Amino acid sequence: MKKLFLAAVVCALFTPAFAGIDQGIDQGMTHLSVMGGFAVPVNEYGSGNSKLDYGDIGVTYGAQVIHHLTPYFGLGVEANGTNYDKTDVTVSGNKVKSSADKYGFFVAGKVNFAPEAKTRFYIPFGAGFVQFKGKIDNTEEKNSKPALFAGIGVESDLNDIFIWGFEARYNHWFMDDSKFADTKYLADVSVLLKLGVKL
């Protein structure tokens, strides 16, 4: 929350520099956004002969810069992270705590519908790498693998400068099954509030 507030303050300080930007999306426009919300794991990972929840609903957050090559299509970069809450799992008859963290860097894209409108639907997508760190009690394992995301979003112009919106995403990342037994991939679904500025 502090990051979102700080971003809003910084944007407000520089508002005069952006005077004259119209509502909607124009070719060559850049959006700088910060995002925050929650993520829900949708599958499990292996540990020996067991399948375990790697964590409960977690906090997810990120920052993104998208440059619109046309009003309908933008391309840029995104960094994001998710910290899953602890959950109880049973391993060999013993109850233990499991949790995980995930950090990613992506080439991100955006397909806009009705880009001239004040309120617009869009499809966010991205491809990159994720570092996943799983923890079961005091045991920890990491891997870095390719990752993808896609979803649907809606955003609206607060004024000529600021935008806000929501996104729902499906996030999919591959796993090293030599470290996480019988686990080829993991996935979650995230819901994000987005605040941004037009540059």
Order of alpha helices (4+ residues) and beta strands (2+ residues): alpha-beta-beta-beta-beta-beta-beta-beta-beta-beta-beta-beta
